[in-house]
Protein backbone atom coordinates (compact mmCIF):
# COMPACT_ATOMS: atom_id res chain seq x y z
CA UNK A 1 0.00 0.00 0.00
CA UNK A 2 1.13 3.48 -0.74
CA UNK A 3 -1.03 6.55 -0.49
CA UNK A 4 -3.88 4.28 0.54
CA UNK A 5 -4.88 2.95 -2.90
CA UNK A 6 -4.92 -0.81 -3.04
CA UNK A 7 -7.14 -2.00 -5.83
CA UNK A 8 -9.60 -1.16 -8.54
CA UNK A 9 -12.02 -3.66 -6.99
CA UNK A 10 -15.14 -1.63 -6.11
CA UNK A 11 -15.65 -3.50 -2.84
CA UNK A 12 -12.21 -2.46 -1.62
CA UNK A 13 -11.82 0.90 -3.36
CA UNK A 14 -10.16 3.57 -1.29
CA UNK A 15 -10.05 6.98 -2.92
CA UNK A 16 -7.04 8.95 -1.74
CA UNK A 17 -6.98 12.71 -1.43
CA UNK A 18 -4.84 14.43 -4.05
CA UNK A 19 -1.74 16.14 -2.66
CA UNK A 20 -1.32 19.75 -3.80
CA UNK A 21 -3.94 19.04 -6.48
CA UNK A 22 -1.96 16.09 -7.88
CA UNK A 23 -2.90 12.42 -7.92
CA UNK A 24 0.04 10.09 -8.66
CA UNK A 25 -0.98 6.62 -9.89
CA UNK A 26 0.88 3.40 -10.63
CA UNK A 27 -0.38 -0.06 -11.71
CA UNK A 28 1.45 -3.00 -10.16
CA UNK A 29 0.37 -6.46 -9.10
CA UNK A 30 3.59 -7.41 -7.25
CA UNK A 31 7.07 -6.24 -6.33
CA UNK A 32 9.54 -6.17 -9.19
CA UNK A 33 13.08 -5.04 -9.87
CA UNK A 34 12.02 -1.42 -10.43
CA UNK A 35 9.47 -0.90 -7.65
CA UNK A 36 11.92 -0.28 -4.79
CA UNK A 37 13.80 2.37 -6.79
CA UNK A 38 10.49 3.94 -7.79
CA UNK A 39 9.36 4.28 -4.17
CA UNK A 40 12.77 5.46 -2.96
CA UNK A 41 12.72 8.26 -5.54
CA UNK A 42 9.09 9.10 -4.73
CA UNK A 43 9.79 9.28 -0.98
CA UNK A 44 12.89 11.43 -1.55
CA UNK A 45 10.56 14.05 -3.04
CA UNK A 46 7.62 13.52 -0.62
CA UNK A 47 5.48 11.95 -3.36
CA UNK A 48 2.77 9.47 -2.38
CA UNK A 49 1.91 7.18 -5.30
CA UNK A 50 -1.28 5.15 -5.21
CA UNK A 51 -0.93 1.56 -6.42
CA UNK A 52 -3.76 0.12 -8.49
CA UNK A 53 -4.11 -3.58 -9.30
CA UNK A 54 -2.09 -4.90 -6.36
CA UNK A 55 -2.54 -8.64 -5.95
CA UNK A 56 -1.91 -9.72 -2.32
CA UNK A 57 -1.60 -13.35 -3.40
CA UNK A 58 1.40 -12.57 -5.59
CA UNK A 59 3.09 -10.73 -2.72
CA UNK A 60 2.30 -13.24 0.01
CA UNK A 61 3.00 -16.27 -2.17
CA UNK A 62 0.94 -18.60 -4.26
CA UNK A 63 -0.22 -16.01 -6.76
CA UNK A 64 0.60 -16.52 -10.40
CA UNK A 65 2.25 -13.70 -12.33
CA UNK A 66 -0.09 -11.91 -14.68
CA UNK A 67 0.94 -11.93 -18.36
CA UNK A 68 2.62 -8.83 -19.79
CA UNK A 69 -0.55 -8.14 -21.80
CA UNK A 70 -2.37 -7.54 -18.50
CA UNK A 71 -0.03 -4.69 -17.66
CA UNK A 72 -0.34 -3.01 -21.07
CA UNK A 73 -4.13 -2.85 -20.78
CA UNK A 74 -4.24 -2.27 -17.03
CA UNK A 75 -2.12 0.89 -17.33
CA UNK A 76 -5.02 2.52 -19.15
CA UNK A 77 -8.11 0.71 -17.85
CA UNK A 78 -7.36 0.55 -14.10
CA UNK A 79 -6.70 4.31 -13.70
CA UNK A 80 -9.84 5.18 -15.71
CA UNK A 81 -11.94 2.89 -13.54
CA UNK A 82 -10.39 4.35 -10.37
CA UNK A 83 -10.89 7.97 -11.47
CA UNK A 84 -14.51 7.39 -12.45
CA UNK A 85 -15.29 5.55 -9.21
CA UNK A 86 -13.67 8.22 -7.05
CA UNK A 87 -15.06 11.29 -8.84
CA UNK A 88 -12.08 13.62 -8.41
CA UNK A 89 -12.51 17.32 -9.21
CA UNK A 90 -11.97 18.10 -12.90
CA UNK A 91 -8.87 20.19 -12.21
CA UNK A 92 -7.01 17.45 -10.28
CA UNK A 93 -3.79 16.74 -12.17
CA UNK A 94 -3.51 13.00 -12.69
CA UNK A 95 0.03 11.73 -13.24
CA UNK A 96 0.39 8.07 -14.19
CA UNK A 97 3.81 6.47 -14.29
CA UNK A 98 5.16 3.02 -14.84
CA UNK A 99 7.59 1.22 -12.50
CA UNK A 100 10.74 2.31 -14.30
CA UNK A 101 10.60 5.97 -13.25
CA UNK A 102 13.03 7.91 -11.09
CA UNK A 103 11.49 11.16 -9.85
CA UNK A 104 13.60 14.31 -9.90
CA UNK A 105 11.18 16.58 -8.11
CA UNK A 106 7.99 16.79 -6.11
CA UNK A 107 4.43 17.91 -6.69
CA UNK A 108 5.41 21.49 -7.57
CA UNK A 109 7.80 20.25 -10.26
CA UNK A 110 5.20 17.83 -11.66
CA UNK A 111 2.65 20.64 -11.99
CA UNK A 112 5.23 22.98 -13.56
CA UNK A 113 6.37 20.32 -16.04
CA UNK A 114 2.76 19.64 -17.04
CA UNK A 115 1.99 23.36 -17.46
CA UNK A 116 5.10 23.84 -19.58
CA UNK A 117 4.41 20.83 -21.81
CA UNK A 118 0.70 21.46 -22.26
CA UNK A 119 1.34 25.11 -23.23
CA UNK A 120 2.73 23.91 -26.55
CA UNK A 121 0.38 20.93 -26.97
CA UNK A 122 -2.96 20.83 -28.74
CA UNK A 123 -4.61 18.60 -26.11
CA UNK A 124 -4.77 18.51 -22.30
CA UNK A 125 -3.67 14.85 -21.96
CA UNK A 126 0.02 14.19 -22.52
CA UNK A 127 1.59 10.77 -23.20
CA UNK A 128 5.25 9.92 -23.22
CA UNK A 129 6.71 8.67 -26.48
CA UNK A 130 9.60 6.42 -27.37
CA UNK A 131 11.90 5.59 -30.25
CA UNK A 132 10.64 2.01 -30.74
CA UNK A 133 7.21 0.47 -30.07
CA UNK A 134 6.47 -2.19 -27.51
CA UNK A 135 5.60 -4.80 -28.51
CA UNK A 136 7.50 -4.44 -31.79
CA UNK A 137 4.75 -6.26 -33.72
CA UNK A 138 2.65 -3.09 -33.43
CA UNK A 139 5.11 -0.95 -35.41
CA UNK A 140 3.16 -1.15 -38.72
CA UNK A 141 0.00 0.09 -36.99
CA UNK A 142 1.49 3.45 -35.96
CA UNK A 143 1.04 6.53 -38.13
CA UNK A 144 4.08 8.58 -39.15
CA UNK A 145 5.73 10.71 -36.48
CA UNK A 146 3.82 13.98 -36.04
CA UNK A 147 5.62 17.16 -37.07
CA UNK A 148 7.64 18.47 -34.16
CA UNK A 149 7.36 15.27 -32.11
CA UNK A 150 10.51 13.85 -30.53
CA UNK A 151 9.50 10.23 -31.15
CA UNK A 152 6.93 8.34 -33.21
CA UNK A 153 5.59 5.75 -30.76
CA UNK A 154 3.21 6.32 -27.84
CA UNK A 155 4.29 4.84 -24.52
CA UNK A 156 1.56 3.96 -22.03
CA UNK A 157 4.10 4.09 -19.19
CA UNK A 158 3.65 7.80 -18.47
CA UNK A 159 0.73 10.07 -19.08
CA UNK A 160 -0.81 13.07 -17.36
CA UNK A 161 -3.70 15.45 -17.57
CA UNK A 162 -6.65 16.87 -15.63
CA UNK A 163 -9.07 14.32 -14.19
CA UNK A 164 -11.94 15.99 -16.05
CA UNK A 165 -10.27 15.38 -19.42
CA UNK A 166 -9.28 11.79 -18.58
CA UNK A 167 -12.34 10.33 -16.91
C-alpha positions as a Markdown table, in Angstrom:
| # | Residue | x | y | z |
|---|---|---|---|---|
| 1 | Unk | 0.0 | 0.0 | 0.0 |
| 2 | Unk | 1.1 | 3.5 | -0.7 |
| 3 | Unk | -1.0 | 6.5 | -0.5 |
| 4 | Unk | -3.9 | 4.3 | 0.5 |
| 5 | Unk | -4.9 | 2.9 | -2.9 |
| 6 | Unk | -4.9 | -0.8 | -3.0 |
| 7 | Unk | -7.1 | -2.0 | -5.8 |
| 8 | Unk | -9.6 | -1.2 | -8.5 |
| 9 | Unk | -12.0 | -3.7 | -7.0 |
| 10 | Unk | -15.1 | -1.6 | -6.1 |
| 11 | Unk | -15.7 | -3.5 | -2.8 |
| 12 | Unk | -12.2 | -2.5 | -1.6 |
| 13 | Unk | -11.8 | 0.9 | -3.4 |
| 14 | Unk | -10.2 | 3.6 | -1.3 |
| 15 | Unk | -10.0 | 7.0 | -2.9 |
| 16 | Unk | -7.0 | 8.9 | -1.7 |
| 17 | Unk | -7.0 | 12.7 | -1.4 |
| 18 | Unk | -4.8 | 14.4 | -4.0 |
| 19 | Unk | -1.7 | 16.1 | -2.7 |
| 20 | Unk | -1.3 | 19.7 | -3.8 |
| 21 | Unk | -3.9 | 19.0 | -6.5 |
| 22 | Unk | -2.0 | 16.1 | -7.9 |
| 23 | Unk | -2.9 | 12.4 | -7.9 |
| 24 | Unk | 0.0 | 10.1 | -8.7 |
| 25 | Unk | -1.0 | 6.6 | -9.9 |
| 26 | Unk | 0.9 | 3.4 | -10.6 |
| 27 | Unk | -0.4 | -0.1 | -11.7 |
| 28 | Unk | 1.5 | -3.0 | -10.2 |
| 29 | Unk | 0.4 | -6.5 | -9.1 |
| 30 | Unk | 3.6 | -7.4 | -7.3 |
| 31 | Unk | 7.1 | -6.2 | -6.3 |
| 32 | Unk | 9.5 | -6.2 | -9.2 |
| 33 | Unk | 13.1 | -5.0 | -9.9 |
| 34 | Unk | 12.0 | -1.4 | -10.4 |
| 35 | Unk | 9.5 | -0.9 | -7.7 |
| 36 | Unk | 11.9 | -0.3 | -4.8 |
| 37 | Unk | 13.8 | 2.4 | -6.8 |
| 38 | Unk | 10.5 | 3.9 | -7.8 |
| 39 | Unk | 9.4 | 4.3 | -4.2 |
| 40 | Unk | 12.8 | 5.5 | -3.0 |
| 41 | Unk | 12.7 | 8.3 | -5.5 |
| 42 | Unk | 9.1 | 9.1 | -4.7 |
| 43 | Unk | 9.8 | 9.3 | -1.0 |
| 44 | Unk | 12.9 | 11.4 | -1.5 |
| 45 | Unk | 10.6 | 14.0 | -3.0 |
| 46 | Unk | 7.6 | 13.5 | -0.6 |
| 47 | Unk | 5.5 | 12.0 | -3.4 |
| 48 | Unk | 2.8 | 9.5 | -2.4 |
| 49 | Unk | 1.9 | 7.2 | -5.3 |
| 50 | Unk | -1.3 | 5.1 | -5.2 |
| 51 | Unk | -0.9 | 1.6 | -6.4 |
| 52 | Unk | -3.8 | 0.1 | -8.5 |
| 53 | Unk | -4.1 | -3.6 | -9.3 |
| 54 | Unk | -2.1 | -4.9 | -6.4 |
| 55 | Unk | -2.5 | -8.6 | -5.9 |
| 56 | Unk | -1.9 | -9.7 | -2.3 |
| 57 | Unk | -1.6 | -13.3 | -3.4 |
| 58 | Unk | 1.4 | -12.6 | -5.6 |
| 59 | Unk | 3.1 | -10.7 | -2.7 |
| 60 | Unk | 2.3 | -13.2 | 0.0 |
| 61 | Unk | 3.0 | -16.3 | -2.2 |
| 62 | Unk | 0.9 | -18.6 | -4.3 |
| 63 | Unk | -0.2 | -16.0 | -6.8 |
| 64 | Unk | 0.6 | -16.5 | -10.4 |
| 65 | Unk | 2.2 | -13.7 | -12.3 |
| 66 | Unk | -0.1 | -11.9 | -14.7 |
| 67 | Unk | 0.9 | -11.9 | -18.4 |
| 68 | Unk | 2.6 | -8.8 | -19.8 |
| 69 | Unk | -0.5 | -8.1 | -21.8 |
| 70 | Unk | -2.4 | -7.5 | -18.5 |
| 71 | Unk | 0.0 | -4.7 | -17.7 |
| 72 | Unk | -0.3 | -3.0 | -21.1 |
| 73 | Unk | -4.1 | -2.8 | -20.8 |
| 74 | Unk | -4.2 | -2.3 | -17.0 |
| 75 | Unk | -2.1 | 0.9 | -17.3 |
| 76 | Unk | -5.0 | 2.5 | -19.1 |
| 77 | Unk | -8.1 | 0.7 | -17.8 |
| 78 | Unk | -7.4 | 0.6 | -14.1 |
| 79 | Unk | -6.7 | 4.3 | -13.7 |
| 80 | Unk | -9.8 | 5.2 | -15.7 |
| 81 | Unk | -11.9 | 2.9 | -13.5 |
| 82 | Unk | -10.4 | 4.4 | -10.4 |
| 83 | Unk | -10.9 | 8.0 | -11.5 |
| 84 | Unk | -14.5 | 7.4 | -12.4 |
| 85 | Unk | -15.3 | 5.5 | -9.2 |
| 86 | Unk | -13.7 | 8.2 | -7.0 |
| 87 | Unk | -15.1 | 11.3 | -8.8 |
| 88 | Unk | -12.1 | 13.6 | -8.4 |
| 89 | Unk | -12.5 | 17.3 | -9.2 |
| 90 | Unk | -12.0 | 18.1 | -12.9 |
| 91 | Unk | -8.9 | 20.2 | -12.2 |
| 92 | Unk | -7.0 | 17.4 | -10.3 |
| 93 | Unk | -3.8 | 16.7 | -12.2 |
| 94 | Unk | -3.5 | 13.0 | -12.7 |
| 95 | Unk | 0.0 | 11.7 | -13.2 |
| 96 | Unk | 0.4 | 8.1 | -14.2 |
| 97 | Unk | 3.8 | 6.5 | -14.3 |
| 98 | Unk | 5.2 | 3.0 | -14.8 |
| 99 | Unk | 7.6 | 1.2 | -12.5 |
| 100 | Unk | 10.7 | 2.3 | -14.3 |
| 101 | Unk | 10.6 | 6.0 | -13.3 |
| 102 | Unk | 13.0 | 7.9 | -11.1 |
| 103 | Unk | 11.5 | 11.2 | -9.8 |
| 104 | Unk | 13.6 | 14.3 | -9.9 |
| 105 | Unk | 11.2 | 16.6 | -8.1 |
| 106 | Unk | 8.0 | 16.8 | -6.1 |
| 107 | Unk | 4.4 | 17.9 | -6.7 |
| 108 | Unk | 5.4 | 21.5 | -7.6 |
| 109 | Unk | 7.8 | 20.3 | -10.3 |
| 110 | Unk | 5.2 | 17.8 | -11.7 |
| 111 | Unk | 2.6 | 20.6 | -12.0 |
| 112 | Unk | 5.2 | 23.0 | -13.6 |
| 113 | Unk | 6.4 | 20.3 | -16.0 |
| 114 | Unk | 2.8 | 19.6 | -17.0 |
| 115 | Unk | 2.0 | 23.4 | -17.5 |
| 116 | Unk | 5.1 | 23.8 | -19.6 |
| 117 | Unk | 4.4 | 20.8 | -21.8 |
| 118 | Unk | 0.7 | 21.5 | -22.3 |
| 119 | Unk | 1.3 | 25.1 | -23.2 |
| 120 | Unk | 2.7 | 23.9 | -26.6 |
| 121 | Unk | 0.4 | 20.9 | -27.0 |
| 122 | Unk | -3.0 | 20.8 | -28.7 |
| 123 | Unk | -4.6 | 18.6 | -26.1 |
| 124 | Unk | -4.8 | 18.5 | -22.3 |
| 125 | Unk | -3.7 | 14.9 | -22.0 |
| 126 | Unk | 0.0 | 14.2 | -22.5 |
| 127 | Unk | 1.6 | 10.8 | -23.2 |
| 128 | Unk | 5.3 | 9.9 | -23.2 |
| 129 | Unk | 6.7 | 8.7 | -26.5 |
| 130 | Unk | 9.6 | 6.4 | -27.4 |
| 131 | Unk | 11.9 | 5.6 | -30.3 |
| 132 | Unk | 10.6 | 2.0 | -30.7 |
| 133 | Unk | 7.2 | 0.5 | -30.1 |
| 134 | Unk | 6.5 | -2.2 | -27.5 |
| 135 | Unk | 5.6 | -4.8 | -28.5 |
| 136 | Unk | 7.5 | -4.4 | -31.8 |
| 137 | Unk | 4.7 | -6.3 | -33.7 |
| 138 | Unk | 2.6 | -3.1 | -33.4 |
| 139 | Unk | 5.1 | -1.0 | -35.4 |
| 140 | Unk | 3.2 | -1.1 | -38.7 |
| 141 | Unk | 0.0 | 0.1 | -37.0 |
| 142 | Unk | 1.5 | 3.4 | -36.0 |
| 143 | Unk | 1.0 | 6.5 | -38.1 |
| 144 | Unk | 4.1 | 8.6 | -39.2 |
| 145 | Unk | 5.7 | 10.7 | -36.5 |
| 146 | Unk | 3.8 | 14.0 | -36.0 |
| 147 | Unk | 5.6 | 17.2 | -37.1 |
| 148 | Unk | 7.6 | 18.5 | -34.2 |
| 149 | Unk | 7.4 | 15.3 | -32.1 |
| 150 | Unk | 10.5 | 13.9 | -30.5 |
| 151 | Unk | 9.5 | 10.2 | -31.1 |
| 152 | Unk | 6.9 | 8.3 | -33.2 |
| 153 | Unk | 5.6 | 5.8 | -30.8 |
| 154 | Unk | 3.2 | 6.3 | -27.8 |
| 155 | Unk | 4.3 | 4.8 | -24.5 |
| 156 | Unk | 1.6 | 4.0 | -22.0 |
| 157 | Unk | 4.1 | 4.1 | -19.2 |
| 158 | Unk | 3.7 | 7.8 | -18.5 |
| 159 | Unk | 0.7 | 10.1 | -19.1 |
| 160 | Unk | -0.8 | 13.1 | -17.4 |
| 161 | Unk | -3.7 | 15.4 | -17.6 |
| 162 | Unk | -6.7 | 16.9 | -15.6 |
| 163 | Unk | -9.1 | 14.3 | -14.2 |
| 164 | Unk | -11.9 | 16.0 | -16.1 |
| 165 | Unk | -10.3 | 15.4 | -19.4 |
| 166 | Unk | -9.3 | 11.8 | -18.6 |
| 167 | Unk | -12.3 | 10.3 | -16.9 |
